[in-house]
Amino acid sequence: MGAYASRRLLWAAITVILTSMVVFLLLRFIPGNILNIIQENMAANGGGPIDRAGISKLLGLNVPVYVQYTRWITGIVLHGNLGSSLMNSRPITPLIIQRIPLTFELCLMSLIIVLIISIPIGIYAAIRQDTILDRILRSFAIILISVPNFVIAGIITFYVFIWWHYFTPLVFISIGKDPLGNLGMMIMPALALGSQQTGGTMRVMRTMMLETLRQDYIRTAWAKGLRERVVVIRHALKNALIPVITMVGGWIPILIGGSVIIEYIFNLPGVGRLLFDALNNRDYPMISAITLILSVFVVLSNLLVDLAYGWLDPRIHYQ
C-alpha cells in the first residue's frame, strides 16, 4: 500500500500543477479585466482617468502569462506566498485561512447529512423491495436529483420562515463562540448543498444492497438462520458500501463547487463567496490561489477514498 500511495501522491502533485496552469491561463480569456473595473470604480467615486500602463506594471500584468505564472508558482514553492489581491493589495493567504474553515464545515456537514440520510434509507428500501414505502422513497430520491440545490435552498428558506418564522442570521455565528447557534445557521445551507447527492446516494445504496443480498454467501448466511440485522449489517453492508464510497470521492468536488452559490444565497463568508467576488472583480491571483487549494483538497480526498477500499474489502489489493 505504501508504494501505491507514493505513486498516487506523485500523480496528485502533477494533477495539481496542471490544474493550476490551466486555470491560470483560462482566467485571461474571461471578458473584461481588472483595469476596466478599477477605472469604473474610480469614475463612480468621481475620479479621473487612470494610468493603465503604470497600474498594469504595478500589478505585474505587463509581462507575458507564462512569466506571471512562473513568478506566482515560484513564490508558492520557495516562500509559501500565494500572492496579493489585485483589488485591495492584501495578502491572499490570511484571507483564505480566515474563510476556509467555514467552507470546510459546510461541505463536511453536508457530506455527513448525505450519508446519514441516504445510507439507512437505501438499505431499508432494498430489504423492503417493491413495497409502497420503497416506491415512495425512490420517487423522493428522483425529486432530489432533479431539483437544483439553489432551488432547494430557496424552498427551505421560504417554508422555514413561513412555518417557524425563522430566517438565517445575517451575521455569521462562529462555532467556537456559539456551537448551537452555528449549527442552526449551517443546517439549512448544508441540507440544500447536499440535496442532489442525497438522492443519488439513496438510489446507488439501494441498488448495491439488492445486488449484494443476492450473492451466494448471503444466501448461506440466511440458511444458517442468522437474523436479518446481522446479515445486512455484518455481511452485506461493507461490500455494498464500496460503490457508495467511490461516489463520495466524486461528491467532494461537486460539494465544493456548489458551496459557491449556496454561500452567496445564505450570505456565508466562506471561500466560495470569496471566489465569487474574485471572479466578479477579475482578481486573478485570488482565483488561482483558491483553485490551487481546493484542487489539492479534492485530490487528497480521492486518495483517501481509494485507500478506504482495502478496509472495506480485504480482497482488494494495491499494486
Secondary structure as UniProt FT lines:
FT   HELIX           2..26
FT   HELIX           27..29
FT   HELIX           34..44
FT   TURN            45..46
FT   HELIX           52..59
FT   HELIX           65..79
FT   TURN            86..88
FT   HELIX           92..127
FT   TURN            128..130
FT   HELIX           132..146
FT   HELIX           149..164
FT   TURN            175..177
FT   HELIX           179..193
FT   HELIX           195..213
FT   HELIX           216..223
FT   TURN            224..225
FT   HELIX           228..230
FT   HELIX           231..236
FT   HELIX           237..265
FT   TURN            266..267
FT   HELIX           271..280
FT   TURN            281..282
FT   HELIX           284..312
FT   TURN            314..315
//
